[in-house]
Amino acid sequence: MNPLLAWWRTTGFATPERGDLAQVGVAGGLVLLCLLAGVLAGHRLGPPVGLWWKQHASGHGEGIWTRTTAILRHLGAALLLAIVLTVWPWPPLAALPLGFAAGLATARAAHQVLRGLGLPRWSAWLVAIVLFVTLFSRAVGGLEPITQVLERIGFPFGQRRLSLLTLISMTVTLVALFAGVRLVNRVAGHSIGHAGGLDPTQKLLAQKLVGVGVVILAFFFGIDLLGLDLTSFAIFSGAFGLAVGFGLQKTIGNLIAGIILLMDRSIKPGDVIVVGEEAGRVNKIGVRAVSVITRDGKEHLIPNENLMTQEVENWSFSDRNVRVRIAVRVGYDCDLKLAQALMLRAAAESPRVLKSPRPNVWLTAYGEYAVEHEILAWISDPEGGVGNVRSDVLNRLWWLLKEHDIRIPVPQREIRLRPSRDD
């Protein structure tokens, strides 16, 4: 007997007949047709689907929409190969190319999706390899030999035994849940962000609530999918609850404070606030802190609880109009009415000063060496800063006073020397 044929029989495979070889040829041809159909589907449907995804579900500079052509190419081929495998009872030898192609196409589609969602390379490759091995093994005879080997490799962990199969299953499940949470958050965030009936604060609050709800659902779904018994974690959960109460109370407090800030809308993204001596624009309300960017370009991260418990000055809480006070001194010998008219003119000519409410000038005091005034000007864009408005008005007023010979006084001191009695 031929040694190669003897080895083939001892491994458990049946000797291929002419009919089997014909089916192998048919299977190879169907593989090529399915792959070609996948390429055509990706070429035709990829660009319009990617554009739709970018406009209605993503909007990110990178992501799934840049990979839609590759995803549809591999996914279309995988679906067609799965149909071919299902509709006909292929012998193992003919199922070999079909299973290999179906597993490879599914693995590459999953890899593209996970990378498009921003997951690390190792997690994308892990899921791809597991999908390929699973589908290929199922096509040529089942997963039982592989699962038995993986189940025998393990180590004891307390009263339980963790096998390599369990670890791989848990890792793949966690990666899949994480990818699902990220995908749902992106789609929901984009949909809420483009909702017409909500203001920016309500949109941000809805996005955060949806994110928290999706994470909770994913947690319980993962527990059920992995078959974990929560009653066995009763003691651990009690200890963990105490740890959260003592060690994470600030984090939980900041989370709740951030949600309350968004609900009562006392501080919103885009508001200009003053905390202590620093004024800046609210850039983002996060889970732990509020990002405030000052006019110097510095970004301050202020814990949410501080904004709940400390006094905060919000320049745009109920009205975005902010009044700017500009101190001016003129000499006692000047035409006071003309000087005040020039102050009003300098304020009115400044581009950021509002016409309504109109600027005003107050005489505040008779100083030691000058008549003290205050120009009151209104602006509607406090996020642009107030120091530049004050500077622009004073610059314009300088040249107007020079033009009309109105002196800006400076403090002067006279020193008198008296002769001594001995002289």
Disulfide bonds with the S-S distance in Angstrom:
none
